[in-house]
Every structure is written in C-alpha cells, then in structure tokens.
Amino acid sequence: MGATEGASREKARREHGGTKKMSTFRVNSNLMAMNALRNLGATNNQFSSSVTKLSTGLRINSGADDPAGLQISEGFRSQIGGLSAALRNNQDAINFAKTAEGALNEVSQLLRDARALAIANGNDATLSASQKQANQNQLQSILNSIDRIASTTQFGQKKLLDGSAGVQAAVVNKARLESASVGGTWAAATGNISVTANDTVTANVTVAATKATVSGNQAVVAGNAMGVDGKLTINGITFQTTASMTAQQLVDAINAKSSDTGVQVDITGGNLVFTSTSFGTGSNSIQITNDTAGLGFTAAGTRTLGSGTAGANAQATFTLAGVAGSVTSTLTADALDGKTFRDAAGNVFKLTDAGATTVASTANIAAITAGAASFQVGANAGQRVVMSLANSNSTALGMVNLDITSASGADSALSLIDNAINTVSSKRGDMGNFMRNILESNVRTLGIAKENITATESSIRDTDVAEEMTMYTKLQILQQSGLAVLAQANQAPQAVLSLLRG
C-alpha cells in the first residue's frame, strides 16, 4: 500500500511539472503591494503627463519632455513672432504710403485745376483784366492749398510731404558733435530750401563758447590758512570760513556744492577763480559776496557777473557740403548752454564741450540721409526697404512766380504746371510701385514663410490628439487596474491571521 501511494505521488509530480515552491507569508514586508505601488506610481506619472498634453495641446510642455525638440521649436517660435511683427510693419508701411499717395492725388487734382486756369487766362480776346485777376487769385489759392497739404499731411506724428520724412542726421565726428537733428529743409541765406539728397555737414566755429568767470584779487596759497573768520556767499549759498581753514579746504567745500551754486572754483595764478559750470548766458550768472576782507578779495563786498554778460555764446556756420555757399547757416548758440545751435528751419546741432570751445572748421561733422523713409519689413536684422518722400510743396514742385494775368505769363505758368504734374505723377507712380511690387509682394512672401514655419513648429511641439487619447485610455485602464491590484495585495498579509487563530 505504501509503495503504491508513493508511486501515485511521483506520477502526479511529473504530470504537474515538478514540485512547486511553497508560498511565504510575511507581515512586515509586503512585496506584492510594493510592486503594485511602484507600477501604479509610474502609471500615474504617465497619466499626469498625458492629461497635461491633452489639456495644453502641446507635446512638449517642459524641457524634460523633449530637450532637443524644445530648443528647436523655441527657435521657430521666435522666428514666427518676428514674421508676425514684420507683417504688421508691412501693413503699416502700406498705410503710410497710401496716406502720402492719397494726399498727392489731391495735389494732382489741384494742379489740373491750375492748368485749366492758365489755359483760360491765355484767351486775351474774351477775358477782362478783372476776370484774369480773379483767375490769378484762384491760382494763388491753389498754390496755398498745395503748400498746406505738403506741410500738414501726417501719418501719426510723422509728416510725409514736407521733406522731413526719412531725413536722418548721423553724428560722424563724436569728438566735436554730440547730437544732430535735421528736418526736411535747411535754412540758407537765400531762404529755406528742401533737403532732397544725401549730404555731409561742415561746421566752422568762429566764436568759441565761454563760461562766466569771476577772479579774486587776494593772493592765496592752497596749503596756507585763510587767516580770517567770515562768510562767503555764492549765488545764494553761504560758506562759513575760519581763520585756520586753508585755501584748498575752502575750494573743496565750494566745489562740493557746485550743483547747487552752478559755480566751481580753483586756484589759478595765486588767486581764487570762480567759473560757471555752464556755457552761455541766461541763468548762468555769478554773484559772490564776502563779508570780510581777505576771503579771496582784498575788500568786502559783492561781485556780480550778471546774466547779460555771463559768458559769450559760440558762433558757427553749418554748411551742406554738396552745395556749399547756397546752404550755409551762420548761427549763434542757445543762450542757456552756449553750444546748441538751431536754424530757422528747426535743425539742431549740439556741439561737445571741446567742439564749442575751440575755434576750428571741421568737415564731415555729420552725415545726412534725405528723402528715404525706412521700413523694417523682414523678420531679421538688416531687412529694410526705403521709399523716397521728397518735399511736395509748390516751391519744391517748381511753381514759383506764377503770373497768368498776361498771355505770356500764362504760357510760362502752363509750362511750370505741366512739369509739376509730371513730377507728382512720377512720385505717385513710384509710391504705387513701392506698395505693389515691394510691400504687397513681401506680405505674400512673409505669409507663406509664417505658414510653413508654423507647420514645422507644430509638428515638433503640438500634441497628436488622436494618438494621445489612445495613450490616455490605456493609462486610465492601467491606473484603475493598478489600484484594484494594490488593494488585493494589501489584503494578502491578513491571511496570516488564520494561522494565528488556528
């Protein structure tokens, strides 16, 4: 019987694949629960990432998602932003040009009316002198309207047809010129003329700028004591002195307050020399009062270098080198600083201290770029285009001294008006070419570039929602099953209680 039972067991062992390892029951270390928890944690992380991708629509939400992809897509994003700004710039440029072209369209209409008046006044046989004068008055009104349009047409704060659009002045000699601002006209001896071409500016300082100066007459030595007690008042600021204070200590005390007094002092030639901190006249006066003899002066009293004589203003001539002689302006610097020059046309040149205080002629002190309004129309540096916008007033169009009260005058006026019509038509044609063949073409090109770069960036950065939803569903199921398995694994140690109860 025993042998038979042993054989049966051996047969059963072979049929079931050998002897199985017995399960181990532990309470302190639930390995099944730990395994389930680890896998559930990984699933939760992936599930959270999937939710983020679906909620943002982005495959890359941080550098950890795809470091290389993030770097590449950020480059594309910056390019897309630049293209968007460039498209707006192009549209602004189109509107800018349309504004100018619309104003010139009105000028064209006025010129046609002016031509009709000249033709009408050529008919001596039928018109009386008063009728011709009426037409002459109407012609003058037309010229005034053209001048008004040229001087007032604006895009925002930018004037378009007065010659100032695009006129730029760049400082070339920084040692002598601090800044320059040039508009569309230049004040010459013969009157204001239009700046219509690139040019350079020559400055010739004929009278150097100076500063107000008051010199003491009491000999002093920097290291020696002043020897007297008293008060020294400079432009309303009082300095208390003592007999033991040295001359250098007094100088240091005064210079420490120079921002309040507008005066600096030094010891020159054995005397105290008080100098204004600014050039010119105006408010740069010096008033010094000492109540005791020996405080820089041999006697007590007040010394005043008033605003009318507080320093000479520099004088200089500024010349457009390209047409020297006809456009030279002789200017006196502003009274308040002695080194800023303004002409009747509103152009401003501010010399440096060295430039204003030295009598000298300096060629090519500034460079002028005229008649070229610049537009940034690309997404990268240097991608600019320019459009010429010269002065379009009646003088710039050549319509000066028009007199149609006689037949000969009407003929001369007719020739000038025809030239003006051709000039305006040419300008309008150039603007149309600029809008159609440059700006509008560029808008189309930028639009295509933006579309394709956006598509490339999207393929790197954006989420494929269908694919991500598949992953989301999978992870959701794994999360739920993982929670269920973890619950079961946590129940496993309770089986040990049955052993304890037994």
C-alpha positions as CSV (number, residue, x, y, z in Angstrom):
1,M,0.0,0.0,0.0
2,G,2.8,2.4,0.9
3,A,4.6,1.7,-2.3
4,T,1.5,2.2,-4.3
5,E,0.8,5.6,-2.7
6,G,4.4,6.7,-3.3
7,A,4.2,5.8,-7.0
8,S,1.0,7.8,-7.3
9,R,2.6,10.9,-5.9
10,E,5.5,10.6,-8.2
11,K,3.2,10.3,-11.2
12,A,1.3,13.4,-10.1
13,R,4.5,15.3,-9.6
14,R,5.6,14.5,-13.2
15,E,2.2,15.4,-14.7
16,H,2.2,18.8,-12.9
17,G,5.7,19.8,-13.9
18,G,7.6,19.1,-10.8
19,T,7.5,20.1,-7.2
20,K,6.2,23.8,-6.6
21,K,7.8,26.2,-4.2
22,M,5.6,26.8,-1.3
23,S,4.3,30.4,-0.8
24,T,5.9,32.6,2.0
25,F,3.6,34.7,4.2
26,R,5.1,37.8,5.7
27,V,3.6,40.8,7.5
28,N,6.4,43.4,7.7
29,S,7.4,43.3,4.0
30,N,4.5,43.0,1.6
31,L,6.5,42.7,-1.7
32,M,3.4,42.2,-3.8
33,A,2.0,45.6,-2.5
34,M,5.3,47.3,-3.1
35,N,5.5,46.0,-6.6
36,A,1.9,47.1,-7.3
37,L,2.5,50.5,-5.8
38,R,5.7,51.1,-7.9
39,N,3.9,50.2,-11.1
40,L,0.9,52.3,-10.1
41,G,3.2,55.3,-9.4
42,A,4.8,55.0,-12.9
43,T,1.3,54.8,-14.4
44,N,0.2,57.9,-12.5
45,N,3.2,59.9,-13.8
46,Q,2.5,58.9,-17.4
47,F,-1.2,59.6,-16.9
48,S,-0.5,63.1,-15.5
49,S,1.8,63.8,-18.4
50,S,-0.9,62.7,-20.8
51,V,-3.5,64.9,-19.1
52,T,-1.1,67.9,-19.4
53,K,-0.5,67.2,-23.1
54,L,-4.3,66.9,-23.8
55,S,-5.2,70.0,-21.8
56,T,-2.5,72.2,-23.3
57,G,-2.5,70.7,-26.8
58,L,1.3,70.6,-26.6
59,R,3.5,67.5,-26.8
60,I,6.4,69.5,-25.2
61,N,5.4,71.4,-22.1
62,S,8.9,71.5,-20.4
63,G,12.4,70.8,-21.3
64,A,12.1,67.3,-19.7
65,D,9.5,66.3,-22.3
66,D,12.0,66.6,-25.2
67,P,15.1,68.7,-24.6
68,A,16.2,68.9,-28.3
69,G,12.7,69.4,-29.6
70,L,12.2,72.3,-27.1
71,Q,15.4,74.0,-28.3
72,I,14.5,73.7,-31.9
73,S,10.8,74.7,-31.5
74,E,11.8,77.8,-29.4
75,G,13.9,79.0,-32.4
76,F,11.0,78.5,-34.7
77,R,8.6,80.3,-32.2
78,S,10.9,83.4,-32.2
79,Q,11.0,83.4,-35.9
80,I,7.2,83.2,-36.1
81,G,7.0,86.1,-33.7
82,G,9.4,88.1,-35.9
83,L,7.4,87.3,-39.0
84,S,4.2,88.4,-37.3
85,A,5.7,91.7,-36.4
86,A,7.1,92.1,-39.9
87,L,3.7,91.5,-41.4
88,R,2.3,94.3,-39.2
89,N,5.2,96.5,-40.2
90,N,4.4,95.9,-43.9
91,Q,0.8,96.8,-43.4
92,D,1.8,100.0,-41.6
93,A,4.1,100.8,-44.4
94,I,1.3,100.2,-46.9
95,N,-1.0,102.5,-45.0
96,F,1.9,105.1,-44.7
97,A,2.4,105.0,-48.5
98,K,-1.4,105.1,-49.1
99,T,-1.7,108.2,-46.9
100,A,1.1,110.0,-48.9
101,E,-0.3,108.9,-52.2
102,G,-3.8,110.0,-51.3
103,A,-2.5,113.5,-50.5
104,L,-0.6,113.6,-53.8
105,N,-3.8,112.6,-55.6
106,E,-5.4,115.7,-54.2
107,V,-2.4,117.8,-55.3
108,S,-2.8,116.3,-58.8
109,Q,-6.4,117.5,-58.8
110,L,-5.3,121.0,-57.8
111,L,-2.7,121.0,-60.4
112,R,-5.2,120.1,-63.1
113,D,-7.4,123.0,-61.9
114,A,-4.4,125.3,-62.0
115,R,-3.6,124.2,-65.6
116,A,-7.2,124.9,-66.6
117,L,-6.9,128.4,-65.2
118,A,-3.7,129.1,-67.1
119,I,-5.3,127.9,-70.3
120,A,-8.4,130.1,-69.6
121,N,-6.3,133.2,-69.0
122,G,-4.5,132.7,-72.3
123,N,-7.7,133.8,-74.0
124,D,-7.0,137.6,-74.2
125,A,-9.8,138.2,-76.6
126,T,-12.7,137.3,-74.2
127,L,-11.4,137.9,-70.7
128,S,-11.2,141.3,-69.0
129,A,-8.4,142.3,-66.7
130,S,-10.6,141.8,-63.6
131,Q,-11.5,138.3,-64.8
132,K,-7.9,137.4,-65.3
133,Q,-7.1,138.7,-61.9
134,A,-9.8,136.6,-60.4
135,N,-8.3,133.5,-62.0
136,Q,-4.9,134.6,-60.7
137,N,-6.3,134.8,-57.2
138,Q,-7.8,131.4,-57.6
139,L,-4.4,130.1,-58.8
140,Q,-2.7,131.6,-55.7
141,S,-5.3,129.9,-53.5
142,I,-4.5,126.6,-55.3
143,L,-0.8,127.1,-54.5
144,N,-1.6,127.8,-50.9
145,S,-3.6,124.6,-50.7
146,I,-0.8,122.6,-52.2
147,D,1.6,124.1,-49.5
148,R,-0.9,123.3,-46.8
149,I,-1.2,119.7,-47.9
150,A,2.6,119.3,-48.1
151,S,3.1,120.8,-44.6
152,T,0.2,119.1,-42.8
153,T,-0.1,115.6,-44.2
154,Q,0.8,113.2,-41.4
155,F,0.9,109.5,-40.5
156,G,0.7,109.6,-36.8
157,Q,3.2,112.2,-35.8
158,K,5.3,111.8,-38.9
159,K,4.9,114.4,-41.6
160,L,5.0,112.9,-45.1
161,L,5.3,115.6,-47.8
162,D,7.2,118.4,-46.2
163,G,10.6,116.8,-47.0
164,S,11.2,115.6,-43.4
165,A,10.1,112.0,-43.9
166,G,13.2,109.9,-43.9
167,V,15.7,112.7,-43.4
168,Q,18.2,111.5,-40.9
169,A,21.3,113.1,-39.4
170,A,24.1,110.8,-38.0
171,V,27.0,112.1,-35.9
172,V,30.3,111.4,-37.7
173,N,32.8,113.3,-35.5
174,K,31.8,112.4,-32.0
175,A,34.7,114.4,-30.5
176,R,33.2,117.7,-31.7
177,L,29.5,117.0,-32.3
178,E,27.2,115.5,-29.6
179,S,23.9,115.2,-31.5
180,A,22.2,116.4,-34.7
181,S,18.6,116.6,-35.8
182,V,17.8,117.7,-39.4
183,G,14.3,118.0,-40.9
184,G,13.3,118.3,-44.5
185,T,14.5,121.9,-45.0
186,W,17.7,123.8,-44.5
187,A,17.9,127.5,-43.5
188,A,20.2,129.2,-46.0
189,A,21.0,132.8,-46.7
190,T,18.6,132.8,-49.6
191,G,15.8,131.2,-47.6
192,N,14.8,127.7,-46.6
193,I,15.5,125.0,-49.2
194,S,14.5,121.4,-49.3
195,V,16.9,118.6,-48.3
196,T,16.5,116.3,-51.2
197,A,19.8,114.4,-51.4
198,N,22.3,112.7,-49.1
199,D,25.0,115.1,-48.0
200,T,27.6,115.9,-45.3
201,V,27.7,118.8,-42.9
202,T,30.7,121.0,-42.2
203,A,30.9,123.0,-39.0
204,N,33.0,126.1,-38.6
205,V,33.2,127.5,-35.1
206,T,34.1,131.2,-35.5
207,V,33.5,132.3,-31.9
208,A,34.2,129.8,-29.1
209,A,31.8,129.3,-26.3
210,T,33.0,130.6,-22.9
211,K,31.9,130.3,-19.3
212,A,31.2,133.1,-16.9
213,T,34.3,133.8,-14.7
214,V,35.0,136.0,-11.6
215,S,38.6,136.2,-10.4
216,G,39.6,137.1,-6.9
217,N,42.3,139.7,-6.2
218,Q,43.5,138.4,-2.8
219,A,46.7,136.2,-3.1
220,V,46.1,132.7,-1.7
221,V,48.2,129.6,-1.4
222,A,46.5,126.2,-1.4
223,G,48.1,124.9,1.8
224,N,48.0,128.2,3.8
225,A,45.3,129.3,6.2
226,M,42.8,131.9,5.0
227,G,43.6,133.8,8.2
228,V,40.2,135.4,8.7
229,D,36.8,134.3,10.0
230,G,33.8,135.2,7.8
231,K,31.2,134.2,5.3
232,L,31.4,133.8,1.5
233,T,28.1,133.6,-0.4
234,I,27.9,132.3,-3.9
235,N,24.6,132.5,-5.8
236,G,22.7,132.4,-2.5
237,I,24.7,129.5,-0.9
238,T,26.7,130.7,2.2
239,F,30.1,129.1,3.2
240,Q,31.3,129.7,6.7
241,T,35.1,130.1,7.0
242,T,37.5,130.2,9.9
243,A,41.0,131.6,10.2
244,S,42.5,128.2,10.4
245,M,40.8,126.9,7.2
246,T,43.2,126.5,4.3
247,A,42.5,127.9,0.8
248,Q,42.3,124.3,-0.5
249,Q,39.7,123.4,2.1
250,L,37.6,126.4,1.1
251,V,37.9,125.3,-2.6
252,D,36.9,121.8,-1.7
253,A,33.9,123.0,0.3
254,I,32.7,125.3,-2.6
255,N,33.1,122.6,-5.3
256,A,31.2,120.1,-3.2
257,K,28.2,122.4,-3.6
258,S,28.7,123.3,-7.3
259,S,25.5,121.5,-8.3
260,D,23.6,124.0,-6.0
261,T,25.6,127.1,-6.9
262,G,26.3,126.4,-10.5
263,V,29.9,127.6,-9.8
264,Q,33.2,125.9,-9.5
265,V,36.4,127.4,-8.0
266,D,40.1,126.7,-8.4
267,I,43.3,128.4,-7.6
268,T,44.9,130.0,-10.7
269,G,47.8,132.4,-10.7
270,G,47.7,132.6,-6.9
271,N,44.0,133.8,-6.9
272,L,40.6,132.1,-6.4
273,V,38.9,131.9,-9.8
274,F,35.1,131.3,-9.8
275,T,33.7,129.8,-13.0
276,S,30.2,128.9,-14.1
277,T,29.6,125.2,-14.6
278,S,27.6,126.0,-17.8
279,F,28.3,127.8,-21.1
280,G,26.4,130.8,-22.3
281,T,24.4,133.4,-20.6
282,G,20.8,133.2,-19.4
283,S,20.7,131.9,-15.9
284,N,24.5,131.3,-15.7
285,S,25.3,134.4,-13.7
286,I,27.7,134.6,-10.8
287,Q,27.2,136.6,-7.7
288,I,29.8,136.5,-4.9
289,T,29.6,138.3,-1.6
290,N,32.3,138.2,1.1
291,D,31.6,140.0,4.4
292,T,35.3,140.1,5.4
293,A,38.4,141.3,3.6
294,G,40.8,138.5,2.8
295,L,38.3,135.9,1.7
296,G,39.6,135.8,-1.8
297,F,39.2,139.5,-2.2
298,T,41.1,142.4,-0.7
299,A,37.9,144.1,0.4
300,A,34.4,143.0,1.5
301,G,31.6,143.4,-1.0
302,T,29.5,141.9,-3.8
303,R,30.8,141.0,-7.2
304,T,28.3,140.2,-9.9
305,L,28.7,138.9,-13.4
306,G,25.1,139.3,-14.5
307,S,23.0,137.2,-16.9
308,G,23.6,139.6,-19.7
309,T,27.4,139.2,-19.6
310,A,27.9,135.8,-18.1
311,G,29.8,134.3,-21.0
312,A,29.8,134.6,-24.8
313,N,27.7,132.3,-26.9
314,A,29.6,130.3,-29.6
315,Q,29.0,131.3,-33.2
316,A,29.4,128.8,-36.1
317,T,28.5,128.2,-39.7
318,F,27.0,124.9,-40.7
319,T,27.2,124.0,-44.4
320,L,25.8,121.3,-46.5
321,A,29.0,120.3,-48.3
322,G,27.3,119.2,-51.5
323,V,26.0,122.7,-52.4
324,A,28.3,124.9,-50.3
325,G,27.6,128.6,-50.3
326,S,23.9,128.4,-51.1
327,V,23.0,126.5,-47.9
328,T,25.3,127.8,-45.3
329,S,23.8,128.9,-42.0
330,T,25.6,131.2,-39.6
331,L,24.2,130.5,-36.1
332,T,24.6,131.6,-32.6
333,A,24.3,129.0,-29.9
334,D,21.4,129.0,-27.5
335,A,21.8,131.4,-24.6
336,L,21.3,128.8,-21.9
337,D,24.1,126.3,-22.8
338,G,26.3,128.1,-25.4
339,K,26.8,125.0,-27.5
340,T,23.4,124.1,-29.0
341,F,22.7,125.7,-32.5
342,R,19.3,126.0,-34.1
343,D,18.5,127.4,-37.5
344,A,15.3,129.0,-38.8
345,A,14.2,125.6,-40.3
346,G,14.3,123.9,-36.9
347,N,17.5,122.0,-37.4
348,V,19.5,121.4,-34.2
349,F,23.3,120.8,-33.8
350,K,24.7,120.3,-30.3
351,L,28.5,120.5,-30.1
352,T,30.6,118.9,-27.4
353,D,32.4,121.0,-24.9
354,A,35.6,120.6,-26.9
355,G,33.8,121.4,-30.2
356,A,32.1,124.5,-28.8
357,T,35.2,126.0,-27.1
358,T,37.6,125.5,-30.0
359,V,37.7,127.9,-33.0
360,A,38.1,125.5,-35.9
361,S,36.5,124.2,-39.0
362,T,35.5,120.5,-39.1
363,A,34.5,118.9,-42.4
364,N,32.1,115.9,-42.4
365,I,30.9,116.5,-38.8
366,A,27.6,114.8,-39.6
367,A,26.0,112.8,-42.4
368,I,22.5,113.4,-43.8
369,T,20.3,110.8,-45.5
370,A,17.5,112.5,-47.2
371,G,14.2,111.6,-48.7
372,A,14.2,107.9,-47.7
373,A,11.6,106.7,-45.2
374,S,13.0,103.4,-43.9
375,F,10.8,100.4,-43.0
376,Q,11.7,97.1,-41.3
377,V,9.8,94.6,-43.4
378,G,11.6,91.4,-42.6
379,A,11.9,89.2,-39.5
380,N,15.7,89.6,-39.3
381,A,18.3,92.4,-38.9
382,G,19.0,94.5,-41.9
383,Q,15.8,93.5,-43.8
384,R,14.7,97.1,-44.5
385,V,13.4,98.9,-47.6
386,V,13.2,102.7,-48.2
387,M,10.8,104.9,-50.0
388,S,11.6,108.4,-51.3
389,L,9.4,111.1,-50.0
390,A,10.7,114.5,-51.1
391,N,9.2,117.8,-50.3
392,S,6.0,118.4,-52.4
393,N,5.1,122.0,-51.7
394,S,4.6,124.4,-54.6
395,T,8.2,125.7,-54.4
396,A,9.7,122.2,-54.5
397,L,7.4,121.5,-57.5
398,G,8.9,124.5,-59.3
399,M,5.8,126.6,-59.3
400,V,7.2,130.0,-58.2
401,N,6.3,133.4,-59.5
402,L,3.3,132.2,-61.5
403,D,1.5,135.1,-63.1
404,I,-1.3,134.3,-65.5
405,T,-2.6,137.8,-65.9
406,S,-0.9,138.1,-69.3
407,A,-0.8,135.7,-72.2
408,S,3.0,135.3,-72.0
409,G,2.7,134.8,-68.2
410,A,0.0,132.1,-68.8
411,D,2.3,130.3,-71.2
412,S,5.2,130.3,-68.8
413,A,2.9,129.2,-66.0
414,L,1.5,126.4,-68.1
415,S,5.0,125.0,-68.7
416,L,5.8,125.0,-65.0
417,I,2.4,123.5,-64.1
418,D,2.9,120.7,-66.7
419,N,6.3,119.9,-65.2
420,A,4.8,119.9,-61.7
421,I,2.0,117.5,-62.9
422,N,4.7,115.2,-64.4
423,T,6.7,115.3,-61.1
424,V,3.7,114.5,-58.9
425,S,2.6,111.7,-61.3
426,S,6.1,110.3,-61.2
427,K,6.0,110.4,-57.4
428,R,2.7,108.6,-57.3
429,G,3.9,106.0,-59.7
430,D,7.0,105.4,-57.5
431,M,4.7,105.0,-54.5
432,G,2.4,102.6,-56.3
433,N,5.4,100.5,-57.4
434,F,6.7,100.5,-53.8
435,M,3.3,99.4,-52.5
436,R,2.5,96.8,-55.2
437,N,5.9,95.3,-56.1
438,I,7.7,95.6,-52.7
439,L,5.3,95.7,-49.8
440,E,2.4,93.7,-51.1
441,S,4.7,91.1,-52.6
442,N,6.6,91.0,-49.3
443,V,3.4,90.4,-47.4
444,R,2.6,87.4,-49.5
445,T,6.1,86.0,-49.1
446,L,6.0,86.6,-45.3
447,G,2.6,84.9,-45.1
448,I,3.9,81.8,-46.8
449,A,7.0,81.7,-44.7
450,K,5.0,82.1,-41.5
451,E,2.6,79.3,-42.5
452,N,5.3,76.8,-43.2
453,I,7.4,77.6,-40.2
454,T,4.3,77.4,-38.0
455,A,3.6,74.0,-39.6
456,T,7.1,72.8,-38.8
457,E,6.9,74.2,-35.2
458,S,3.6,72.5,-34.7
459,S,4.9,69.1,-35.9
460,I,7.6,69.3,-33.2
461,R,5.7,71.0,-30.3
462,D,1.9,70.1,-30.7
463,T,0.2,67.0,-29.5
464,D,-1.4,64.5,-31.9
465,V,-4.7,64.3,-30.0
466,A,-5.9,61.0,-31.5
467,E,-2.6,59.3,-30.6
468,E,-2.5,60.8,-27.1
469,M,-6.2,59.9,-26.5
470,T,-5.2,56.3,-27.2
471,M,-2.4,56.5,-24.7
472,Y,-4.7,58.3,-22.2
473,T,-7.3,55.5,-22.4
474,K,-4.6,52.8,-21.9
475,L,-3.2,54.6,-18.9
476,Q,-6.6,55.2,-17.4
477,I,-7.3,51.5,-17.5
478,L,-3.9,50.6,-16.1
479,Q,-4.4,53.1,-13.3
480,Q,-7.8,51.6,-12.3
481,S,-6.4,48.0,-12.5
482,G,-3.3,49.0,-10.6
483,L,-5.5,50.4,-7.8
484,A,-7.5,47.2,-7.7
485,V,-4.4,45.0,-7.6
486,L,-2.8,47.2,-4.9
487,A,-6.0,46.8,-2.8
488,Q,-5.8,43.0,-3.2
489,A,-2.1,42.9,-2.4
490,N,-2.7,44.9,0.8
491,Q,-5.2,42.2,1.8
492,A,-2.7,39.4,1.4
493,P,-1.0,39.7,4.9
494,Q,-4.3,39.2,6.5
495,A,-4.2,35.6,5.6
496,V,-1.6,35.2,8.4
497,L,-4.4,35.8,10.9
498,S,-6.0,32.5,10.1
499,L,-2.8,30.8,11.1
500,L,-2.8,32.6,14.4
501,R,-6.4,31.8,15.1
502,G,-5.7,28.1,14.3
